[in-house]
């Protein structure tokens, strides 16, 4: 572990993080209401139809982000794409206030399109602001990831509550207002120009290999995370009914986000002052993931109240795993890619996750019928990935030592 010297976070970190937090609050708050709105008294849709539309909403985001990345890197610039995306998503939220299917489909289309422009470009600009101080990339993206979780939690809690209590239209209006406010920090931020970025000496082979590993890791991690969550959700439902810890029902669904908060803060402080390999962090992430799933494996299919603490400990390790993987992926992509095409690369990084989810989705009936099977697959998959990353970390360390020895001769 190496002590970080003369590198600090800047006000751009704060601006981008606030903007992303508000955008996530707007989006997730809207998502918390839209299915209830579709099946409610205004549109009176069948629940199956509403869930199908919601599924299309989530799935189409992958493709809208690719479009947004292309526009940001090749046509209009990243900063303009963020602002335009924010305005489009704002209009989309307000369009949902129109009490008709035309308002619904128009609103959802604009929300997807706006989010597609907003997301890859703000991640790209955030990453580029750290390219002259790459040792802080991990810490910076962990701050950004914490902002995402805070935004999601606030959006679901605040907008979800207001929408259900005072009417869906009020919820959609607040979602639109938050989205509009999220653009303000972008106007205040200074975009890093390409000629201001120091060029790092990485071979083409090293860049391609590290980016490919990041793509594989992000797809595999969230894929195993998803199939194992079937068992996690099953336990959550059972334990929430029998637990005597007094945890409110709505908090059971947000426990992972609650754990993410303190762990993120610890990681941010540690990684701001001390640097270690990004791939070492990924390796630790998969090790903690195996520990988390392993703890769940020892909880019987029908748990008792005494298993609540065991379940919470498992979620704690899972949150530690997530912090060592999710923000680090974007850190690796930022460090090893060509910054001119970073938004495009980031938008493409959402594809492996979607692809793996679709593949595992083919076996949903089997996995839901046997939640322990998904957990077993997760344990085996996480173990294999962890071992692979251990090998890569050791090989990379030896390779760098050999290069240093050759240079010193």
PyMOL commands that set and color helices and strands:
alter all, ss='L'
color gray80, all
select helices_A, chain A and resi 11-39+47-75+78-95+101-128+134-166+168-182+184-188+194-196+204-242+249-252+255-273+278-297+305-323+326-336+339-361+364-369+371-408
alter helices_A, ss='H'
color red, helices_A
select strands_A, chain A and resi 2-3+274-275
alter strands_A, ss='S'
color yellow, strands_A
deselect
rebuild
show_as cartoon
